[in-house]
Amino acid sequence: MAERRHRVGSVRFRSTVAATVAVGAVLLVASVGLVAAQSRQLRVNLDRSLQQRADDLEAELRSSGPPRQPAARRGGDPGVAQIIDGRGQVVSASAGMVGQPAIARPPPGHQREAFRSVDRLPVDDDHFRILSRRVTARGAGWVIHVAASADPIEEDRVALRNSLLLGVPVVLAAVAAITWFLVGRTLRPIESIRAEVASIAGRDRGRRVPQPEGDDEVARLAATMNEMLERTDVAAEHQQRFVADASHELRSPLTRMRTELEVDLAHPELAQPIETHRRVLAGIDRMERLADDLLALARGEGGLLRRREVLDLDDVVLDEVARIRPSTTVTLDASQVSAAQVAGDRVALARVISNLVDNAVRHAVTSVRVTLQERGEVVHLAVADDGPGIRAADRERIFDRFVRLDDGRSPNGGNGLGLAIVRELVVAHGGIVSVGERAERGAVLVVTLPAARDAAVAEAVRVDRAPGRSRRSRRPRRR
């Protein structure tokens, strides 16, 4: 039963039904039109033959007067004909009609001729088509009636209808069979692709779907599926590596804290509780930072940006530099920070600056310089240090997760997520981050963001701000 329902709901079944119904509708309309056209054409031909018969009788009437009995038509068929004089008397009639009254009335009004259809005549019970024509000949008025059986028209119509009633179902059956076969043949590679994808388990990451030859839709589908599987494999590999690195990062401080506590418990006479507590708290701080960074990366762009507004990026830069300056012996130079506006999330941009400055401080020898400039449609933020610098081969790799170029497992080192978070946040703001060129010793990281120059956006953001908060002056600032 399930297999039957599957077949009924399949694309193959629906395509076959749709094609059969469409062709059936077309054939139905065409059949009705064909029968109507045939009937109309046969009637036109019959009317023309009656007109020809009337023309012959009219010519005979003009030349020699009304005959005693109208001559037979071409082919020897006398047909049905009458000639009526001006008094309404039948003066001439074809065989079988002698002594019969007029078979029709004269044409109405001033019409010269008129066609009528009657169910029967005295000579036969067939349906007849009658032509009545007014004629003036030999100084008198006459009416000519000619008639012919219309049953052959009905017989031909019925014959054609019966032929169509038999032929159309045969054609529809053939259409359904051909459609079923062709659609099944077309969908067979797709079913193979589906079955292959369904059979691929997590341990079969190297398997790919069969890709047919050519460049049709099925081949492109197979190529797309293989590309998706490749991306899935890469993502799974990255995820495994990410989990392994995160586990290692969490395990390292836990191991150190456990060791500290076990040593103190094993040798209480040598324990230094205050120092142990400080080292344990430092490990806890590192784990908290790691947990926050992992949460930020897991949220993605939708969780990284909470609220967009037009803000003064120079204020954010100076606030972060002022916050970090007391906690380091490295000189922080923010004298090249000038006024710049961007549209973004203040908390997220503060984290970008904090991560960049923390990274520079960690690698600097004596000083870190922060510069901010607005140039046309973009804002450039650069953080430079006088440390060992970054090799060309590592300039892209440093923005990957858990990548560290220093002694990454040292207690004072970072967790390898700071620059990865920077890239996520910058991209979420429509910008880019890269390693810049520097002539002297050290490294420089450059962030490029779109400047907030859209007046409509700025006005909308100002309306959204809290009441009473005014926009700051855009005079260039230096500190």
N, C-alpha and C positions, 0 to 999 in steps of 0.2 A: 504493500500500500504506500509506504514511504517513497519507494522507487517510482511508483506511478505518479505520485504527487510531484516528485522532483522533475519527472519528464514533462508533466503538464505545465509546470511553472518555468520550464527551461527556455532559454533564448531560442533554441531550435524550434520548439513547439510554437512559441509565440510568433516567431518569424514566419513559420509555415502557415499558421492561421491568418496572420495579417496579409500575407501575399495572396492566399486563396480568396479571402474576403474581398480584397481590392480587385483582383482579376474578375471575381464573380460579379462584383458591382459594375465593372466596366462592360463585361459581356452581357449583363442584363440590360443595361442602357442601350448597348449596341444592338442587341436582339430586338428590343422593342422598336428602336428606330429603323432597323432593317425591315421588319414586318410592315411598319407604317409606310416606309418609302416604297416598298414593293407594291402594296395595295394602291397607293396613290399613283404609281407609274402605270399599273395595269388599268386603272380607271381612266387615266389620260389616254392610253392607247385605245381603249374601247370607245371613248368619246370621239377620238379622231376617226375611227372607222365608221362611226355613225355619221359624222359630218361628211365623210367621203360618199357614203350611201345617199345622204340627202343631196349632195351636189349632183350625183348622177341622175336622181329623180327630177331635180329642178331643171337640169339640162334637157331631159326628155320631155318634160312638161312644156318648156319654152319652144321646143322644136316641133313637136307634133301633138301637143295637147295631152290631157291625162290618158294614160294607157288603161286598157281594160283590166290588166293585171300587171303590176310592176315586174320588170325583168329581174331575174336572179342576180345576186351579187357575184362579184368575182369569185371563182372557185365553185360556182353552181349552187350555193346556198341562197334560197330565195329570201330568207330572213323574214322580218315582220315589217310591213310598210303599208301606209294608207295615205290617200290624197283626198282632202276635204275641200269642197267648193265653198263659195261665199255664203251659201245658205246653211252650211253645217252638215251637208249630206256627204256620205262616203261615196265617191265616184270611182275610186280605184283601190283595190286591196290585194295584198299578196295572198298566196295559197294558204288556206286555213283561216283567213280573216274575212273571207267573203260573207257578206250579210251581217257582220259584226259592227256594232256602233264604234264611234271614234274611241281610240284607246287613251286619249288624253285631251286636255283642253288646249286651245291655242296659246301661244306665248302671252304672258300677262302684259297689259299696257301696250306700249309701243315697241316692245322688244321684238327683234327679228327672230330670235331662236332662244330656246330654253331647254335645259336638261332636267329630267325627273327620274326618280327611281320608284318602281312599284313592286309589290310582292308577287304578283302573278298576272298573266294574260290568258285570254280564252284558249290560246294554242298550247299553253304549257303552264305548269305550276312553278317554274323557276322565278328567281328574282330577275327583273328586267331593268335595263337602262333605256330611257326613251329620249329622243331628240325631236322637238317640235319646231318647225321653221315656217315663217310667213313668206309667201312667194307671190309676186305679181307677174302674171303672164297672160298674153292674149287679151289684155284689157280687163282682166278679172283678178280677184284675190283668191288665193289658195293657201291651204295649210298642209304641210307634209309632216307625217309622223313616221319615224323609223325607230325600231327597237331591236335590242340584242340582249341575250341572256347575260346576267352578271354573275352567275354561279361559278364560272371558271375563275373569276377573281377570288371568290371566297375559297374555292378549292385550293388554289395556289397559295393563298395566305395560310390556310390550315396546314398544308403540306410543309411550308417553310417553318411554321411554328412548331410542328411536331419534330421536324429535323433539329431545330435548335434545342427543344426540350431534351432530346437524346444526346445531342453533341456537346452542349454546354457542360453538363455534369462530367462527361468524359474528359473534356478539356480541363476542368477544375481538378479532377483527380490527377491528371498528368501534371498540372502545375504544382499541386500539393506534393506529389512524389518527387518531382525535380527539385523543388525548394527544400524539402526535407533532406534530400541527398546532398545538395550543394551547400546548404548551411551547416550540415553535419561535417562535411569535409572541410569547410572553412574554419569551423570552431574546434576541430580535432587538435590542431597545434595549441590553441588556447587552453583546452582541457589538459593537454600534456604539461603546459606551463603551470597550470593550477595544481595538478597532482604533484608535480615536482616540488613546488613551493610548500605544499601541505606536508610533504614527507621530509622536508629539511628540518632537522632538529638542531638544538643549540650546539651539539658537538660536531655537526656537519657544516661548519661555517665556510668551508672551501667549495661546497657544491654550488652549481649554477644551473639555471634552466636551459633546456635546449633552444638554440636560436636558429630558426629556419634561414635558408638562403634567400637572398633578395633584399629589397628595401620597402616591402609593403607594411601595412599596419601591424600585422602579426609579428614580423621581424623586428619592427621598432618597439613593440610591446615587450618582446623578449629581451631586447637590448636594454630597455628601461628597467625591467625587472632585475637584470643582472647588475646594472649600475646601482639600483637600490639595495640589492643584497651586498654589494661591495661596500656601500656606505654604512649599511647596518653592521657589517663585520668590523669596519674601522671604528664605528661608534661603540660596539661591544668591547673591542680591544681597549679603546680609550677608557671606557667605563671600568673595566677590570683593573687597568693600570691606575686609574684615579682612586678606586677603592683600596687597592694595595698601598698606594702612596699615603692615602689618608689614614689607613690603619697603622702604617709605620710611624706617621707623624704623631698620632695619638698614643701609640705604644711607647715611643721614646721617652716623653716626659713622665709617663706613668711608671716606666721601669726605673728611671732615675729617682723619682719620689719614693717608690717602694724600696729601693736600695738604701736611700738615706734613712728611712724609718727603720728598716731591718737592722742596719748597722747600729743605730742608736739603741734599739731594743737589745741587741746582742752584747753591746758594750756600753751599758749605761754610765759607767764611770768616765768614759771618754766623750759622752754626748754633749753637744752644744745646742740646746733647744732653740735658742734664738736664731742661730745661723741655719739650722735645719728648717725652721719655720719659714725663713726668708726664701730658701731655695725651693721649698715646696710651694710657697705662694707664687714664686716666679714661674714654676712649672704649670701651676693652675692658670696663671695669666696667659701663658703661651697656649694652653689648651682652649681657653675661652676665645682667644683671637682666632685660632684655627677653626673652632666651631662657628664663629661669626662669619669667617670667610667662606667656609663650606656652605653655610646657609645662603649667603649672598649669591654664590655661583649656582646653587641649586634652584634658586628662584628664577633665574634668567632675567631677561629684559623686563618682563611684566612685573617682577617683584623688586627690581633694582630702582626703578623710578616711581616714586610715590606721588609727586606733584611737580608739574612744570610751571615755571614762572620766569619772567624776565628779571635777571638779577645782576648785580655788580660783581663780576668774577674777581676783580682786584681786591674787594673787601674779603671775599672768601679766602683768597691766597694769603693775604696779610694776617687774617685771623689764625689760619693753620700754622703759618710760620711762627707767629707769636706763641702759639700753644706748644710747639715742639722745641723752640729755642731753649727754654730752661732745662730740658732733660738731656741735653747733649753738650759736649765740649767743642763740637764742630761749629765753625762760624757760618751763620746763615745770612746771606746777602740778598735782600729783597729790594734793593735800591732801583732796580730796573723794572719794577712792577708799575705799569701805567693803567689808566682807566680802560675798562673793556666790559661790554655787556654781552651776555648769552642768555638763551632760553633753555632752562633745564631745572633739575632738582638740586636744591642747595645742599642737602645732606649727601647726595651721591657725588656731586662735584667736590665737596669737602673731602670725601673719602679718596677721590682720585688724587687730589693734591697731597693729602696726608701720606698715601702709599708711595707716591713718587718721592716726596721729601724723605720719608723714612728709609726708602731704598737707597737714596743718594747719601744720606748720613751714614748708613751702615757701611758703605764702600769708600766714603771720602777719607782723605788723610787729614786735611786741615779745614777745608771750606766747601760750602755748597752755595751755588748762585741760582736764584729763581728770577726768571724774567717773564713778563706778560705784555703783549702788544696786540692792539687791534689794527689789522691791515685790511682795509676794504671790507669784503664780505666775510672775512674769517678772523678768528682770534688765535694767536699763537702763544702757548705756554711752554716754557722750556725749563728743565731742572738739570743743572750741570754740577758734577762733582770733580774733585781732583784725585780720584782713586785710580785703580789700575786700568780702567776702561773696559770695553767690551769687544771681543774679537768679532770680525766680520761674520764668521760662521755661526755665531751665537745670537746675532741681532734679531732674528725672528723667533728663535727657540726660547728666549727669555720670557716671552709673553705666554708660553704654554704653562699649564698647571704643574706645580711641584718641580719646576725647573729652577735650580740655583747654581750660580757659578762660583760661589764662595764655599767655605767649608759648611755644607748644608746641614750637617748633623750636629753642629756645635750648639750649645744652649743659647748663645746670643744670636744665632742666625735666624733668618726669617723662615716661614713655612713654605715658600715657593708659590704662594697664591696672590701676593700683593699685585704684581704686574698683570697677572691674568684677570684679576678683578678690575684693574685700571682699563684694560682693553675692553672688557664687557661693558663697563659704564660709558666709556668714550664712544663706542659704537652705538650704544643705546641713545646717545645724544646726537647722533649723526656725524660724528667726527672720526679722526684716525689718530693713532699713537704709533710712534716709530723711534728708532735710535738715530739721532742726528750725527752729522760729521763735526769733529772738533779737532782743531789744529794742535792744541796743547794736550797735556796729559789729562786723562779722565774720560768720563762718559757724559753724554747729554741725551735726555729723553724729551721728545717734543710731542705735544698734544695740539692738534688743530681742531677747532670747533667752529661751527657757523656763528657768525655775529648776529645779535638780535637787532636787526635794522628794520624789521617790518613794523610800521607804526600801528597797524590794526592789531597785530598780535600783542604789542606792548600795551596798547590801550585796554585790550581785553584782560590782560594779566593785572593791570593796575586796578581795574574794577573788581577783580577777584581778590585783591589783597585786603588785609584787615583795614577797617575804617581808621582814618587819621594817620596812616603811614604814607609819607610822601616820598617821591622819587628823589634820589640824591643828585647833587650837581655832577655833571659829567666833566668837570675840569680835570685835566691830567694830574695824576698824583704820583709822587715819588717818595720812597722810604728806603 
